[in-house]
Amino acid sequence: MLRSSHLSPIISPTFFALKLSLIPIFSLSSYSSSSSSHVHEISPPKTRKPYSLSLGFKPLPTMVGHPCPKASFSSGSVSVDAREILVQHLLVKEDDLNLLVELQKRISAGEDLSDLALEYSMCPSKAEGGMLGWVRKGDMVPEFEEAAFNAPLNKVVKCKTKFGWHLLQVLSEREESSLQDIQPDELHVKMQDPKFVEEVQLIDVREPDEVAKASLPGFEVLPLRQFGSWGPEITTKLDPQKDTYLMCHHGMRSLQVAKWLQTQGFRRVFNVAGGIHAYAMTADPSIPTY
């Protein structure tokens, strides 16, 4: 039985049916150490357990009959409703009204939506008790979004989309997280203040051989190829409430990790634009380039 008190902010496979935005997915199988730039693309999703993420990124495929994806991680965007909500749901066929009514009655009698989702939902999220994770305005299809963002906390409400009938429940809400680029010269100025280094989290996602060639003081190294070892423990290793700065060689890998950190509940995430290469070229020429 899923309760808001012990739910981790994960992304369910169902996002790829309902979600309109792009989601970072990592795939180790497609990582190529022969690439000098280590630039990766988003890879197609597979049904998986939480944190089964990979390296090598390819564009998410548009699902047949579903709305085309749209990006939602632009640093300059402003949401009218600056909330994120934690949602679980179950899905039944449009013409299965008898089942819908029966499930509503059982929920009214005290049964848990997540338990019923495990048994009756036709959505892939049934494996997680219907958990969709944290969503924001613009992430979901319009009908589902309208119902979810207007639903009282913990109350089960119904809505109809092109996928069928949904019974959904909002378990919690929070202020929307932010993801911004920070220019190398701006970061360089901040780095001169010892308090800045003490108060924020500085993360370098490059590989050890790259860090040996060029590095910045104060950055903790979490190599992306070793994501499997540190990813599942990220909310204990780092504080989601602290400002977190990500850096790689050219800013691509760090951007993917920054987007993923947002899904894990990190409130303010900054990506070093152009990576350490741009930092060396524009902010501190004493840093070697490679």
C-alpha positions in Angstrom: 0.0 0.0 0.0 1.5 3.3 -1.0 1.3 6.2 1.4 2.6 9.8 0.8 4.8 9.5 3.9 7.1 6.9 2.4 6.9 7.5 -1.3 10.1 8.4 -3.1 9.8 10.9 -6.0 10.3 8.5 -8.9 9.2 8.5 -12.5 6.8 5.7 -13.5 6.8 4.2 -17.0 3.3 5.6 -17.3 4.8 9.0 -17.8 5.6 7.9 -21.3 1.9 7.4 -22.0 0.5 10.5 -20.3 3.5 12.9 -20.0 4.0 15.4 -22.7 7.5 16.7 -21.8 10.9 15.1 -22.3 12.3 13.1 -19.4 16.0 12.3 -18.9 16.7 8.5 -19.1 20.2 7.1 -18.8 21.4 3.9 -20.5 24.7 2.3 -19.7 24.4 0.0 -22.6 24.8 2.8 -25.1 27.7 4.5 -23.3 30.7 4.8 -25.5 34.1 5.5 -23.9 35.6 6.1 -27.2 33.8 9.4 -27.6 36.2 12.3 -26.6 33.3 14.7 -26.0 31.2 12.2 -24.1 28.0 13.7 -25.5 25.0 11.5 -25.0 21.4 11.5 -26.1 18.2 10.4 -24.4 17.5 6.7 -25.0 14.0 5.1 -25.4 12.3 4.1 -22.2 11.9 0.5 -21.0 9.7 -0.8 -18.2 12.0 -0.8 -15.3 12.4 -0.5 -11.5 13.3 2.9 -10.0 16.9 4.0 -10.7 17.4 1.5 -13.5 18.8 4.3 -15.5 21.3 4.4 -18.3 23.9 6.4 -20.3 23.6 7.4 -23.9 20.7 9.6 -24.8 18.3 9.4 -27.7 15.1 11.3 -28.4 12.0 9.8 -26.8 9.8 8.3 -29.5 6.4 9.8 -30.0 3.9 7.2 -28.9 1.4 6.2 -31.6 -1.9 8.1 -31.1 -0.4 10.2 -28.3 0.4 13.9 -28.3 3.8 14.9 -29.5 6.3 15.6 -26.7 7.2 19.1 -25.8 10.2 20.3 -23.8 9.5 21.6 -20.4 13.0 22.2 -18.9 13.8 25.5 -20.5 15.5 27.7 -17.9 13.5 30.8 -18.8 10.0 29.3 -18.5 7.6 30.4 -15.9 4.7 28.2 -14.8 1.4 29.9 -14.0 0.8 27.3 -11.3 4.2 27.0 -9.6 3.4 23.7 -7.9 4.3 20.1 -8.4 2.0 17.4 -7.2 2.5 13.7 -6.3 -0.1 11.7 -8.1 -1.2 8.1 -8.3 -4.0 6.7 -10.4 -5.7 3.8 -12.0 -7.0 3.5 -15.6 -9.9 1.5 -17.0 -11.3 1.3 -20.5 -13.8 4.0 -21.6 -16.6 1.5 -22.0 -16.0 -0.3 -18.7 -18.3 1.9 -16.7 -19.5 -1.0 -14.4 -16.0 -1.6 -13.2 -15.4 2.2 -12.8 -18.5 2.5 -10.5 -17.5 -0.6 -8.6 -14.0 0.7 -7.9 -15.4 4.1 -6.8 -17.7 2.3 -4.3 -14.8 0.2 -3.0 -12.7 3.3 -2.5 -15.6 5.0 -0.7 -15.8 2.0 1.6 -12.2 2.4 2.6 -10.1 0.4 0.1 -6.8 2.0 -1.1 -6.5 3.3 -4.6 -3.0 1.9 -5.0 -4.2 -1.6 -4.0 -6.9 -1.5 -6.6 -4.5 -0.1 -9.2 -2.3 -3.2 -8.7 -5.3 -5.4 -9.5 -7.4 -3.5 -12.1 -5.5 -0.7 -13.8 -4.6 -1.1 -17.5 -1.8 1.4 -17.1 1.8 0.2 -16.9 2.1 2.2 -13.6 0.0 -0.6 -11.9 3.3 -2.2 -11.0 4.0 0.7 -8.7 0.4 0.9 -7.4 -0.5 3.5 -10.0 2.3 5.9 -8.9 3.1 8.6 -11.5 5.5 10.6 -9.3 5.9 14.4 -9.1 4.3 16.2 -12.0 3.9 19.9 -13.0 1.7 22.0 -15.2 2.4 21.2 -18.8 3.6 17.6 -18.1 0.3 15.7 -18.6 -2.5 15.6 -21.1 -4.9 18.5 -20.5 -7.9 16.6 -19.1 -5.8 14.7 -16.6 -3.9 17.8 -15.7 -7.0 19.9 -15.0 -8.5 17.2 -12.8 -5.3 16.6 -10.9 -4.4 20.2 -10.2 -7.9 21.0 -9.0 -8.3 17.9 -6.8 -8.2 18.3 -3.0 -5.3 16.5 -1.4 -6.0 12.7 -0.8 -9.5 12.8 -2.4 -10.0 10.4 -5.2 -11.5 12.0 -8.3 -12.3 10.7 -11.7 -11.6 12.1 -15.2 -11.8 10.9 -18.8 -9.0 11.2 -21.3 -8.3 9.6 -24.7 -6.8 6.6 -22.8 -10.0 5.9 -20.8 -11.4 6.6 -17.3 -9.0 7.5 -14.6 -9.4 7.5 -10.8 -6.7 9.7 -9.5 -5.4 10.9 -6.1 -3.1 13.7 -5.3 -1.0 12.7 -2.3 1.2 15.7 -1.7 2.2 19.0 -3.3 5.3 21.3 -3.2 6.7 24.4 -4.9 8.0 23.7 -8.4 11.7 23.1 -8.7 13.9 25.2 -10.9 16.7 24.4 -13.4 18.9 27.2 -14.7 22.1 27.5 -16.6 24.9 29.4 -14.9 27.6 31.0 -17.0 31.3 30.1 -16.2 32.3 33.7 -15.4 29.4 34.0 -13.0 30.3 30.7 -11.3 34.0 31.9 -11.1 33.0 35.0 -9.2 30.9 32.9 -6.8 33.8 30.4 -6.3 35.9 33.2 -4.8 33.6 33.3 -1.8 34.4 30.5 0.7 30.9 30.7 2.1 29.5 29.8 -1.4 31.5 26.6 -1.6 30.4 25.7 2.0 26.7 26.4 1.4 26.1 24.7 -2.0 26.6 21.3 -3.5 29.1 21.2 -6.4 29.0 18.0 -8.5 31.3 17.0 -11.3 29.8 14.1 -13.4 32.9 13.5 -15.5 34.9 10.3 -15.4 38.1 10.1 -13.2 40.5 10.2 -16.2 38.9 13.5 -17.2 39.0 15.0 -13.7 42.7 14.1 -13.6 43.2 16.4 -16.6 41.3 19.4 -15.3 39.2 20.1 -12.3 37.8 22.8 -10.0 38.2 22.8 -6.2 35.2 21.9 -4.1 33.5 19.7 -6.7 32.5 16.2 -5.6 33.1 13.7 -8.4 30.1 11.4 -9.2 31.0 9.8 -12.5 28.0 9.3 -14.8 29.3 5.8 -15.8 29.0 4.9 -12.1 25.4 6.1 -11.8 24.2 2.7 -10.6 26.3 3.0 -7.4 25.3 6.6 -6.4 22.0 7.2 -8.1 19.8 5.1 -5.7 21.3 6.9 -2.7 21.3 10.5 -4.1 18.8 11.9 -1.6 21.0 10.7 1.3 24.3 11.6 -0.3 23.1 15.1 -1.2 20.5 17.5 0.3 17.6 18.2 -2.1 17.0 21.5 -0.3 20.4 23.0 -1.1 21.4 24.7 -4.3 23.1 22.1 -6.5 25.6 22.9 -9.3 26.4 20.3 -12.0 29.4 20.3 -14.3 30.9 18.1 -17.0 33.2 18.6 -20.0 30.8 20.6 -22.3 27.6 20.8 -20.3 25.6 18.0 -21.9 26.0 15.2 -19.4 25.6 17.5 -16.5 22.3 18.9 -18.0 20.9 15.4 -18.2 21.8 14.7 -14.5 20.4 18.1 -13.6 17.1 17.2 -15.1 17.1 13.9 -13.4 17.8 15.6 -10.0 14.6 17.6 -10.5 12.6 14.4 -10.7 14.2 13.4 -7.4 13.0 16.5 -5.5 16.0 18.8 -5.8 14.6 22.3 -5.4 17.3 24.5 -7.2 19.6 23.0 -9.7 22.2 24.8 -11.8 24.1 23.5 -14.9 27.4 25.0 -15.8 26.9 26.2 -19.4 29.6 24.8 -21.6 31.2 22.8 -18.8 34.7 23.0 -17.6 35.9 23.6 -21.1 34.0 26.9 -21.3 35.1 27.7 -17.7 38.8 27.4 -18.8 38.2 29.4 -22.0 36.2 32.3 -20.5 36.7 32.4 -16.8 40.0 30.9 -15.7 42.7 30.3 -18.3 44.8 28.5 -15.7 42.5 25.5 -16.0 43.8 23.1 -18.7 41.7 22.2 -21.7 41.5 18.8 -23.3 
